[in-house]
Amino acid sequence: MIKERTCLTMNEAKEILEGLKENDRNKDIKTFIKKFAKLDEKESKKLKEKLESLNLMKLRQIDIVKIVDVCPENAVELNKIFTEISLDADETSKILDAIKNN
């Protein structure tokens, strides 16, 4: 039964898996996360907090999670995350600065 829906970064999902019983499926997921997560747990949490503190109206929780997981390096990569909306130059620069200064 689903009790709550929350957007999680890959590292947050990994933390939850650590508390569960070890099985092949969990091992596969952990391997995937280890392979594709660009930041460690501490950096991931710090970047997520920075992005949330920007208080940008267009930046939803799901977008923040995607940004943390992908860590886009330029405006083109960042805009690929936002399919439903477009960011202006100021919003883009704020997000990219937060990523670079993490």
C-alpha positions as a LaTeX table, in Angstrom:
\begin{tabular}{lrrr}
\hline
Residue & $x$ (\AA) & $y$ (\AA) & $z$ (\AA) \\
\hline
Met1 & 0.00 & 0.00 & 0.00 \\
Ile2 & 1.36 & 3.42 & $-0.96$ \\
Lys3 & 1.27 & 5.74 & 2.04 \\
Glu4 & 3.11 & 8.74 & 0.66 \\
Arg5 & 4.70 & 9.89 & $-2.60$ \\
Thr6 & 7.96 & 11.77 & $-2.27$ \\
Cys7 & 10.58 & 12.70 & $-4.84$ \\
Leu8 & 13.94 & 11.26 & $-3.83$ \\
Thr9 & 17.42 & 11.71 & $-5.16$ \\
Met10 & 19.32 & 8.55 & $-5.98$ \\
Asn11 & 21.36 & 8.93 & $-2.80$ \\
Glu12 & 18.22 & 9.31 & $-0.67$ \\
Ala13 & 16.84 & 6.13 & $-2.25$ \\
Lys14 & 20.13 & 4.41 & $-1.47$ \\
Glu15 & 19.81 & 5.41 & 2.20 \\
Ile16 & 16.34 & 3.86 & 2.35 \\
Leu17 & 17.63 & 0.67 & 0.74 \\
Glu18 & 20.33 & 0.42 & 3.40 \\
Gly19 & 17.60 & $-0.08$ & 6.01 \\
Leu20 & 15.87 & $-2.87$ & 4.09 \\
Lys21 & 16.59 & $-6.56$ & 3.96 \\
Glu22 & 19.37 & $-7.38$ & 1.49 \\
Asn23 & 18.23 & $-9.18$ & $-1.68$ \\
Asp24 & 19.20 & $-9.34$ & $-5.36$ \\
Arg25 & 16.86 & $-6.53$ & $-6.36$ \\
Asn26 & 18.27 & $-4.17$ & $-3.73$ \\
Lys27 & 21.82 & $-5.07$ & $-4.79$ \\
Asp28 & 20.99 & $-4.26$ & $-8.40$ \\
Ile29 & 19.50 & $-0.91$ & $-7.45$ \\
Lys30 & 22.50 & $-0.02$ & $-5.27$ \\
Thr31 & 24.85 & $-0.95$ & $-8.11$ \\
Phe32 & 22.88 & 1.26 & $-10.49$ \\
Ile33 & 23.00 & 4.18 & $-8.05$ \\
Lys34 & 26.72 & 3.73 & $-7.45$ \\
Lys35 & 27.32 & 3.75 & $-11.19$ \\
Phe36 & 25.20 & 6.78 & $-12.11$ \\
Ala37 & 25.02 & 9.06 & $-9.06$ \\
Lys38 & 27.35 & 11.98 & $-9.69$ \\
Leu39 & 27.48 & 13.21 & $-6.10$ \\
Asp40 & 27.95 & 11.46 & $-2.78$ \\
Glu41 & 25.26 & 11.57 & $-0.10$ \\
Lys42 & 26.57 & 14.68 & 1.65 \\
Glu43 & 27.04 & 16.71 & $-1.55$ \\
Ser44 & 23.67 & 15.59 & $-2.84$ \\
Lys45 & 21.88 & 16.75 & 0.29 \\
Lys46 & 23.76 & 20.06 & 0.30 \\
Leu47 & 22.90 & 20.80 & $-3.35$ \\
Lys48 & 19.25 & 19.90 & $-2.81$ \\
Glu49 & 19.06 & 22.34 & 0.10 \\
Lys50 & 20.75 & 25.07 & $-1.99$ \\
Leu51 & 18.30 & 24.60 & $-4.83$ \\
Glu52 & 15.32 & 24.66 & $-2.46$ \\
Ser53 & 16.60 & 27.87 & $-0.87$ \\
Leu54 & 16.59 & 29.64 & $-4.25$ \\
Asn55 & 12.78 & 29.84 & $-3.95$ \\
Leu56 & 12.23 & 29.86 & $-7.71$ \\
Met57 & 8.55 & 29.55 & $-8.57$ \\
Lys58 & 9.18 & 27.33 & $-11.59$ \\
Leu59 & 11.42 & 24.92 & $-9.68$ \\
Arg60 & 9.33 & 22.00 & $-8.41$ \\
Gln61 & 10.57 & 19.25 & $-6.09$ \\
Ile62 & 10.76 & 16.74 & $-8.93$ \\
Asp63 & 12.91 & 19.17 & $-10.93$ \\
Ile64 & 15.25 & 19.69 & $-7.97$ \\
Val65 & 15.71 & 15.93 & $-7.63$ \\
Lys66 & 16.49 & 15.58 & $-11.35$ \\
Ile67 & 19.00 & 18.44 & $-11.18$ \\
Val68 & 20.75 & 16.86 & $-8.19$ \\
Asp69 & 20.92 & 13.46 & $-9.90$ \\
Val70 & 22.06 & 14.74 & $-13.31$ \\
Cys71 & 24.17 & 17.78 & $-12.28$ \\
Pro72 & 23.88 & 19.62 & $-15.60$ \\
Glu73 & 26.96 & 21.63 & $-16.50$ \\
Asn74 & 25.44 & 24.19 & $-18.86$ \\
Ala75 & 22.15 & 25.80 & $-19.87$ \\
Val76 & 21.47 & 23.33 & $-22.67$ \\
Glu77 & 21.74 & 20.33 & $-20.33$ \\
Leu78 & 19.66 & 22.12 & $-17.69$ \\
Asn79 & 16.87 & 22.98 & $-20.13$ \\
Lys80 & 16.55 & 19.31 & $-21.11$ \\
Ile81 & 15.24 & 18.67 & $-17.60$ \\
Phe82 & 12.48 & 21.24 & $-17.98$ \\
Thr83 & 10.10 & 19.93 & $-20.61$ \\
Glu84 & 6.91 & 21.69 & $-19.56$ \\
Ile85 & 8.35 & 25.15 & $-18.88$ \\
Ser86 & 11.31 & 27.25 & $-19.91$ \\
Leu87 & 13.64 & 29.07 & $-17.57$ \\
Asp88 & 14.76 & 32.63 & $-18.14$ \\
Ala89 & 18.48 & 33.52 & $-18.14$ \\
Asp90 & 18.47 & 34.66 & $-14.50$ \\
Glu91 & 16.87 & 31.45 & $-13.23$ \\
Thr92 & 19.24 & 29.35 & $-15.31$ \\
Ser93 & 22.29 & 31.17 & $-14.00$ \\
Lys94 & 21.14 & 30.86 & $-10.37$ \\
Ile95 & 20.68 & 27.10 & $-10.72$ \\
Leu96 & 23.99 & 26.59 & $-12.53$ \\
Asp97 & 25.81 & 28.73 & $-9.93$ \\
Ala98 & 24.33 & 26.59 & $-7.15$ \\
Ile99 & 25.59 & 23.45 & $-8.89$ \\
Lys100 & 29.08 & 24.87 & $-9.52$ \\
Asn101 & 29.45 & 26.20 & $-5.97$ \\
Asn102 & 28.40 & 22.94 & $-4.35$ \\
\hline
\end{tabular}
